[in-house]
């Protein structure tokens, strides 16, 4: 019976450890299920908020279409009321967030070091200041025609100015935040802010495109094409201030800055939205802006900028004067831009080849700011590629080919290639880590050659070797001061007592081998090798910096003509003849803002590349 009892008790003793082993795995499974449920909830919240933002944008976009095409009773006042409402909602949320964050001043918050760089915030503050000036001009224009304009014409610029000031303050101090509380509310509020800025951007693009189209109709007749008149709506009363025409002209020149401000603000807000609830690794590199050794790139870029301004002025002076002068203006533009784009393409190829010679590591963290930079570069390039392929096909299928159309063909082809090469160069570098401190130009021949082999830059000898007789005879500068050093036997005894006795023999063999290897191995420092490596790194960095500065100034040069109304896609008339007037104009109105934004975004990205070199 006792044997039977032992047999009955045996299984219970064996199963007890098994149950204890199952219980921790069950807890881990429960934690994992809760974690997956939390991620699913956050993903659903992200999807719901994004759908809300898209519908908010589409409603405003079609309201603009209806008002601009006069298809319904929709008017400009309805569009402005809609924009005022969405701006007001965003302002309420931004004020609530700023006050709530200020009350939690002592709490530690996670930051995305890749988002909201200082130079980016300075850029958006500059554009915001110009946007406020634009609102002041619009208000002055309303005061001149206040007798026949709706009051929304005055409320809209005031609301937009207040919205701009609050938003710049918000982005300046909170663009790096990683929000960890009220996540669902913050997702909806941030996506509302993103699409509010996109609606304001689209509204400015509509207005700017309408103004450019009116100028285009006046120029098109000089090239021999049929002039199509459009209905122009102007105030029905007289200006009471006498400066309304000056306000109107100034407003048209400031629209490009306002357009860039809103698209840049929407990009920074989108990064905030993507960062909600994420965990960021700490960023170890500190970005510094050093302008040493960039004279060749800066001088070349400034020369290009000067020639671009001269070509743009010549274009505006010649276009629309007569058929000969208009063709001459288009020929000058195409030839100059083809030459400049060819130089930029070759520079980008050299930059890529130089970049590949380095051993830079990729950034481990998947920052939404870096991903968005790459996506915006490729996405905004599509605007130019659409227009370029349209021009190429128009030249192929056109019945008549004026002289300037053959200059348009290489221009369109090289424009596609240049953006392709530049995108690869920028994306290759924005995903790289900052240069290590020893890669700086301060690592010169004098500093490397004086590094002794016994310097702390090299590893210490093994622990037991430090007290060996051979090491003392070779390295000890004070052999008579042994009273300050414990005997080797005591050190070895203490060291061995803390280890497994079976490992003592292995340790003794290691100490003998270490002593032999330390004195027989070649010296760790090779001044000649280090000098060559430092000079190579310094040369590579100087080349890349000059390339980046040159491309930065070239992108400014290509942004200026398009942003201020130099539109050969409108003025040459060939594409309109092949594709039809309205289809080509609609295509240009959609693609051209992305092309202008591409140049501005390339400048931001190239500045980021420069800092990382």
C-alpha positions in Angstrom: 0.0 0.0 0.0 2.9 2.3 0.8 4.3 1.6 -2.7 0.9 2.4 -4.2 0.7 5.7 -2.3 4.2 6.6 -3.5 3.1 5.8 -7.1 0.0 7.9 -6.7 1.9 10.8 -5.2 4.7 10.7 -7.8 2.7 12.2 -10.6 1.6 15.1 -8.5 5.3 15.8 -7.6 6.2 15.7 -11.3 3.3 17.9 -12.5 3.9 20.7 -10.0 7.0 22.0 -11.7 5.2 21.7 -15.1 2.4 23.9 -13.8 4.7 26.5 -12.5 6.5 26.5 -15.8 3.3 27.0 -17.7 2.1 29.9 -15.6 4.8 32.4 -16.7 4.3 31.6 -20.4 0.5 32.2 -19.9 1.3 35.6 -18.4 3.6 36.5 -21.3 0.9 35.4 -23.7 -1.7 37.6 -22.0 0.7 40.6 -22.1 1.4 40.0 -25.7 -2.4 39.8 -26.5 -2.9 43.1 -24.7 0.0 44.7 -26.6 -1.4 43.5 -29.9 -4.9 44.7 -29.0 -3.4 48.1 -28.1 -1.5 48.3 -31.5 -4.7 47.3 -33.3 -6.7 50.1 -31.5 -4.0 52.7 -32.4 -4.0 51.5 -36.0 -7.8 51.8 -36.2 -7.6 55.3 -34.7 -5.0 56.2 -37.3 -7.2 54.9 -40.2 -10.3 56.6 -38.9 -8.6 60.0 -38.5 -7.0 59.8 -42.0 -10.3 59.1 -43.6 -11.8 62.1 -41.7 -9.0 64.3 -43.1 -9.4 63.1 -46.6 -13.1 63.8 -46.6 -12.5 67.2 -45.1 -10.1 68.0 -47.9 -12.3 66.6 -50.7 -15.3 68.6 -49.6 -13.3 71.8 -49.6 -11.6 70.9 -52.9 -14.8 70.3 -54.8 -16.3 73.5 -53.3 -13.4 75.3 -54.9 -13.9 73.6 -58.2 -17.6 74.5 -58.2 -16.9 78.1 -57.4 -14.1 78.5 -59.9 -16.0 76.9 -62.8 -19.3 78.6 -62.0 -21.1 75.3 -62.2 -23.5 76.0 -59.3 -24.5 79.0 -57.1 -21.3 78.4 -55.1 -19.3 81.6 -54.7 -16.0 82.7 -53.4 -17.7 83.7 -50.1 -18.8 80.1 -49.5 -15.2 78.8 -49.9 -13.9 81.5 -47.6 -16.5 80.7 -44.9 -15.5 77.0 -45.1 -11.8 77.8 -44.8 -12.5 80.2 -41.8 -14.4 77.4 -40.1 -11.7 74.8 -40.4 -9.0 77.3 -39.4 -11.0 78.3 -36.3 -11.2 74.6 -35.2 -7.5 74.2 -35.7 -6.7 77.3 -33.7 -8.9 76.1 -30.7 -7.0 72.8 -30.7 -3.5 74.4 -30.9 -4.3 76.8 -28.0 -5.6 73.9 -25.9 -2.5 71.8 -26.7 -0.1 74.7 -25.9 -1.8 75.5 -22.6 -2.0 71.8 -21.6 1.7 71.3 -22.4 2.7 74.4 -20.5 0.9 73.0 -17.4 3.0 69.8 -17.7 6.2 71.7 -18.0 8.1 69.5 -15.5 7.2 66.2 -17.1 9.8 64.6 -19.4 8.7 64.1 -23.0 10.0 62.1 -25.8 11.3 64.0 -28.9 12.0 63.1 -32.5 15.4 64.6 -33.1 15.0 64.2 -36.9 11.8 66.3 -37.0 11.6 70.1 -36.8 15.2 71.1 -37.4 16.1 74.7 -36.5 16.7 75.8 -40.1 13.4 74.3 -41.1 11.6 76.2 -38.4 13.4 79.4 -39.4 12.3 78.8 -43.0 8.7 78.4 -42.1 8.8 81.5 -39.8 10.2 83.5 -42.8 7.4 82.3 -45.1 4.8 82.9 -42.3 6.0 86.5 -42.0 5.5 87.1 -45.7 2.0 85.4 -45.4 1.0 87.9 -42.7 2.2 90.8 -45.0 0.0 89.2 -47.8 -3.0 89.2 -45.4 -2.4 92.9 -44.6 -2.4 93.7 -48.4 -5.6 91.8 -48.9 -7.2 93.7 -46.0 -6.0 97.0 -47.6 -7.5 95.8 -50.9 -10.8 95.2 -49.2 -10.8 98.6 -47.6 -10.5 100.2 -51.0 -13.4 98.2 -52.4 -15.4 97.8 -49.2 -18.6 99.2 -50.8 -19.0 96.3 -53.2 -17.1 93.4 -51.6 -18.4 90.9 -49.1 -17.4 91.1 -45.5 -15.8 87.7 -45.7 -13.1 89.4 -47.8 -12.1 91.2 -44.6 -12.7 88.4 -42.1 -10.7 85.8 -44.1 -7.3 87.6 -44.1 -7.6 88.6 -40.4 -8.4 85.0 -39.5 -5.6 83.7 -41.6 -3.1 86.1 -40.1 -4.0 85.0 -36.5 -4.0 81.3 -37.6 -0.5 81.8 -39.1 0.9 83.3 -35.9 -0.5 80.6 -33.7 0.6 77.8 -36.0 4.2 79.1 -36.3 4.4 79.4 -32.5 3.1 75.8 -32.2 5.5 74.4 -34.8 8.5 76.3 -33.4 8.1 74.8 -29.9 6.3 71.5 -30.5 7.3 70.2 -33.9 9.6 67.5 -32.2 6.9 66.3 -29.7 6.0 62.6 -29.6 2.4 62.7 -28.1 1.7 59.9 -25.6 -1.6 61.1 -24.1 -5.1 61.8 -25.6 -3.9 59.9 -28.6 -7.2 59.5 -30.4 -8.1 63.2 -30.0 -4.7 64.3 -31.0 -4.8 62.2 -34.1 -8.0 63.7 -35.3 -6.9 67.2 -34.4 -3.5 66.9 -36.2 -5.0 65.3 -39.3 -7.5 68.2 -39.3 -4.6 70.6 -39.2 -2.7 68.8 -42.0 -5.6 69.0 -44.4 -6.6 72.5 -43.3 -3.2 73.7 -44.5 -3.6 71.6 -47.7 -6.9 73.3 -48.3 -5.3 76.8 -47.8 -2.5 75.7 -50.2 -5.1 74.5 -52.8 -7.0 77.8 -52.5 -3.8 79.8 -53.1 -2.9 77.6 -56.0 -6.3 78.2 -57.6 -6.0 81.9 -57.2 -2.4 82.0 -58.6 -3.3 79.7 -61.5 -6.2 82.0 -62.5 -3.9 85.0 -62.4 -1.3 83.2 -64.5 -3.9 82.0 -67.0 -5.2 85.6 -67.6 -1.6 86.7 -68.4 -1.2 83.7 -70.6 -4.2 84.7 -72.7 -2.6 88.0 -73.5 0.7 86.5 -74.5 -0.6 83.6 -76.6 -1.8 85.7 -79.5 1.7 87.0 -80.2 2.8 83.4 -81.2 0.0 83.2 -83.8 -2.4 81.0 -81.8 -6.1 81.8 -81.3 -6.8 84.0 -78.3 -9.5 82.6 -76.0 -11.1 85.2 -73.9 -12.2 84.4 -70.3 -14.6 86.1 -68.1 -12.8 88.4 -65.6 -14.6 89.4 -62.5 -13.5 92.8 -61.0 -15.2 94.9 -58.3 -18.0 97.0 -59.7 -17.2 100.0 -57.6 -14.3 102.5 -57.6 -11.4 102.2 -55.3 -11.6 104.7 -52.4 -8.0 104.7 -51.4 -6.3 105.1 -54.7 -3.7 102.3 -54.1 -5.8 99.3 -54.9 -3.9 98.5 -58.1 -0.6 98.6 -56.1 -2.0 96.2 -53.5 -3.2 93.9 -56.3 0.2 93.7 -58.0 2.0 93.2 -54.7 -0.4 90.4 -53.7 0.4 88.5 -57.0 4.1 88.6 -56.2 3.7 87.3 -52.7 1.5 84.3 -53.5 4.4 81.9 -54.1 5.7 82.4 -50.5 2.2 81.8 -49.1 1.9 78.6 -51.1 5.3 77.3 -49.9 4.4 78.2 -46.3 1.2 76.0 -46.2 2.7 73.0 -47.9 5.7 73.1 -45.5 3.4 73.5 -42.5 1.3 70.5 -43.6 4.4 68.4 -43.9 5.6 69.2 -40.4 2.2 68.6 -38.9 2.0 65.2 -40.8 5.3 64.2 -39.1 3.7 65.0 -35.7 0.7 62.9 -36.6 2.8 59.9 -37.6 4.9 60.2 -34.4 1.9 59.8 -32.0 2.5 57.0 -29.6 5.8 55.9 -31.2 9.0 55.1 -29.4 12.1 56.8 -30.6 15.7 55.8 -30.1 18.0 58.5 -28.6 19.9 60.4 -31.2 23.6 60.6 -30.5 24.8 62.9 -33.2 24.5 66.7 -32.8 24.0 68.6 -36.0 26.5 71.4 -36.5 26.6 73.8 -39.5 30.2 74.4 -40.6 30.7 76.6 -43.6 34.5 75.9 -43.9 35.9 75.1 -47.4 32.8 75.7 -49.5 34.0 78.7 -51.5 34.2 76.9 -54.9 30.6 75.6 -54.6 29.2 78.9 -53.3 30.9 81.0 -56.0 29.7 78.7 -58.8 26.2 78.6 -57.3 26.0 82.4 -57.0 27.2 82.8 -60.6 24.4 80.5 -61.7 21.9 82.5 -59.6 23.0 85.8 -61.2 22.6 84.3 -64.7 19.2 82.9 -63.8 17.9 86.2 -62.7 19.2 87.8 -65.9 17.6 85.1 -68.0 14.3 85.5 -66.1 14.3 89.3 -66.6 15.0 88.9 -70.3 12.1 86.4 -70.6 9.7 88.8 -69.0 10.9 91.7 -71.2 10.6 89.8 -74.4 7.6 87.5 -74.0 4.3 88.8 -75.4 5.9 91.7 -77.3 5.8 90.2 -80.8 6.1 86.8 -82.4 9.9 87.1 -82.9 10.5 88.3 -79.4 8.3 85.6 -77.8 10.2 82.9 -79.7 13.5 84.5 -78.7 12.4 84.5 -75.1 11.4 80.8 -75.2 14.7 79.9 -76.9 16.8 81.7 -74.3 14.9 80.0 -71.5 15.2 76.5 -73.0 18.8 76.8 -73.9 19.9 78.2 -70.6 17.9 75.7 -68.5 19.1 72.8 -70.6 22.7 73.9 -70.0 22.1 74.4 -66.2 20.3 71.1 -65.8 23.1 69.2 -67.6 25.6 70.7 -65.2 23.4 69.8 -62.3 23.1 66.2 -63.6 26.9 65.7 -63.9 27.3 67.2 -60.4 24.8 64.8 -59.0 26.6 61.9 -60.6 29.9 63.0 -59.1 28.2 63.4 -55.7 26.8 59.9 -55.9 30.2 58.4 -56.9 31.9 60.3 -54.0 29.2 59.3 -51.6 29.6 55.6 -52.4 33.3 55.7 -51.4 32.4 56.4 -47.7 31.6 53.8 -45.0 28.7 55.7 -43.5 26.1 53.6 -41.6 22.4 53.8 -42.1 20.1 55.3 -39.5 18.5 52.5 -37.4 15.4 54.4 -36.4 12.6 54.7 -38.9 11.8 58.4 -38.4 8.6 59.6 -40.1 10.4 62.9 -40.9 13.1 61.1 -43.0 10.6 58.9 -44.7 8.4 61.8 -45.5 11.3 63.8 -47.0 12.0 60.9 -49.4 8.4 60.4 -50.3 7.8 64.1 -51.0 10.9 64.3 -53.2 9.6 61.5 -55.4 6.0 62.5 -55.2 6.6 66.1 -56.2 8.9 65.1 -59.0 5.9 63.6 -60.7 4.6 67.1 -61.5 7.6 67.9 -63.6 7.7 64.4 -65.2 4.0 64.8 -66.3 4.8 68.1 -68.0 8.0 66.9 -69.5 6.5 63.8 -71.1 3.5 65.9 -72.3 6.0 68.2 -74.1 8.0 65.3 -75.6 4.8 63.7 -77.0 3.6 67.1 -78.3 6.8 67.6 -80.2 6.6 64.1 -81.7 3.0 64.4 -82.8 2.9 68.0 -83.8 2.4 68.9 -87.5 4.5 72.1 -87.3 7.8 72.6 -85.4 8.9 76.1 -84.8 12.6 76.5 -83.9 12.1 76.9 -80.2 10.2 73.5 -80.0 13.5 71.7 -80.8 15.1 73.4 -77.8 12.1 72.2 -75.7 12.9 68.5 -76.5 16.4 68.3 -74.9 15.1 70.5 -72.0 12.3 68.1 -71.2 14.6 65.0 -71.4 17.4 66.4 -69.3 14.8 67.6 -66.7 13.6 64.1 -66.2 17.1 62.8 -65.8 18.3 65.6 -63.5 15.5 65.1 -61.0 16.0 61.3 -61.0 19.7 61.7 -60.2 19.2 64.4 -57.6 16.5 62.4 -55.8 18.9 59.4 -55.6 21.7 61.6 -54.3 19.5 63.2 -51.6 17.8 60.0 -50.4 21.1 58.2 -50.3 22.4 60.8 -47.8 19.4 61.6 -45.6 19.3 58.0 -44.5 22.9 58.1 -43.3 24.2 58.9 -39.9 26.2 62.0 -39.0 29.9 61.8 -39.6 31.9 60.6 -36.6 34.0 63.2 -34.7 37.3 61.7 -36.0 36.1 62.4 -39.5 36.3 66.2 -39.0 38.7 68.4 -40.9 40.4 69.1 -37.6 42.1 65.7 -37.9 45.2 67.0 -39.7 48.7 65.8 -40.3 50.1 67.5 -37.2 47.5 66.1 -34.8 47.8 62.5 -36.1 51.5 62.3 -36.3 52.1 63.3 -32.7 49.8 60.5 -31.3 52.1 58.2 -29.3 51.5 54.4 -29.3 51.0 54.5 -25.6 48.2 57.0 -25.8 44.8 56.2 -24.3 43.4 55.8 -27.8 44.8 52.3 -27.8 43.6 49.4 -25.6 45.2 48.6 -22.3 47.3 45.5 -21.8 45.7 42.5 -20.1 45.1 42.7 -16.4 47.7 40.2 -15.3 50.2 41.4 -17.9 50.2 44.7 -16.1 52.1 43.2 -13.2 54.3 40.8 -15.0 58.1 41.2 -14.7 58.6 41.5 -18.5 56.0 44.3 -18.8 57.6 46.2 -15.9 61.0 45.9 -17.4 59.7 47.1 -20.8 57.0 49.7 -19.9 57.4 50.7 -16.3 59.0 54.2 -16.0 59.3 54.0 -12.2 60.7 50.5 -11.4 61.7 51.4 -7.9 58.2 52.3 -6.7 56.9 48.8 -6.2 55.6 49.6 -2.8 52.6 51.2 -4.3 51.8 48.1 -6.4 50.3 44.9 -4.9 52.3 41.7 -5.6 51.2 39.7 -8.6 50.4 36.6 -6.4 47.9 38.6 -4.2 46.2 40.0 -7.3 46.0 36.5 -8.9 44.7 35.0 -5.7 41.9 37.5 -5.3 41.0 37.3 -9.0 40.9 33.5 -8.9 38.8 33.2 -5.8 35.9 34.9 -7.5 36.0 32.3 -10.4 35.3 28.7 -10.8 38.4 26.6 -9.8 38.2 24.7 -13.1 39.0 27.9 -14.9 42.2 28.7 -13.1 44.4 26.7 -15.5 42.7 28.3 -18.5 43.4 31.8 -17.1 47.0 31.0 -16.4 47.5 29.9 -20.0 45.7 33.0 -21.2 47.9 35.3 -19.2 51.0 33.7 -20.8 49.6 34.0 -24.3 48.6 37.6 -23.7 52.0 38.5 -22.5 53.6 37.0 -25.6 51.0 38.6 -28.0 51.3 42.1 -26.5 55.1 42.3 -27.1 55.2 40.3 -30.4 52.2 42.0 -32.2 52.9 45.0 -34.4 52.1 48.5 -33.0 48.5 49.5 -33.1 49.2 53.1 -34.4 50.4 53.8 -37.9 50.8 57.6 -38.3 51.3 57.4 -42.0 48.1 55.3 -42.5 46.1 57.6 -40.2 47.3 60.7 -42.0 46.3 59.3 -45.4 42.9 58.3 -44.1 42.3 61.7 -42.6 43.3 63.5 -45.8 41.0 61.2 -47.8 38.1 61.8 -45.6 38.7 65.6 -45.5 38.9 65.7 -49.3 35.8 63.6 -49.7 33.9 65.8 -47.3 35.0 69.0 -49.1 33.9 67.7 -52.5 30.5 66.6 -51.1 30.0 69.9 -49.3 30.7 72.0 -52.4 28.5 69.7 -54.5 25.6 70.2 -52.0 26.0 73.9 -51.8 26.1 74.2 -55.6 23.0 72.1 -56.0 21.3 74.1 -53.3 21.9 77.4 -55.1 20.9 75.8 -58.4 17.6 74.7 -57.0 16.9 78.3 -55.8 17.8 79.4 -59.3 15.2 77.1 -60.9 12.6 77.9 -58.3 12.7 81.7 -58.9 11.4 81.7 -62.6 8.6 79.3 -62.0 7.4 80.8 -58.7 7.3 84.4 -60.2 5.4 83.6 -63.4 8.0 82.3 -65.9 5.8 79.6 -67.5 7.0 78.3 -70.9 4.5 75.5 -70.6 1.8 78.1 -70.9 3.5 80.4 -73.4 4.9 78.1 -76.2 1.4 77.0 -77.3 2.6 73.8 -78.9 1.1 71.4 -76.2 -2.2 73.3 -76.2 -2.3 72.8 -80.0 -1.8 69.0 -79.7 -3.7 68.1 -76.5 -6.3 70.9 -76.6 -6.5 74.1 -74.7 -8.5 73.2 -71.6 -7.0 69.7 -71.0 -3.5 71.0 -71.1 -4.3 74.0 -68.9 -5.9 71.8 -66.3 -2.9 69.4 -66.4 -0.5 72.4 -66.0 -2.5 73.8 -63.1 -2.3 70.5 -61.3 1.3 69.6 -62.1 3.1 73.0 -61.9 2.5 73.6 -58.1 4.2 70.3 -57.4 7.1 71.2 -59.6 7.5 74.5 -57.8 7.3 72.7 -54.4 9.9 70.2 -55.5 12.6 72.9 -55.9 11.8 74.3 -52.5 11.7 70.9 -50.8 15.0 70.0 -52.5 16.6 73.0 -50.9 15.4 71.9 -47.4 16.7 68.3 -48.1 20.0 69.5 -49.5 20.6 71.7 -46.4 19.9 68.6 -44.3 22.4 66.6 -46.4 25.0 69.4 -46.0 24.7 69.2 -42.2 25.2 65.5 -42.2 28.4 65.6 -44.2 
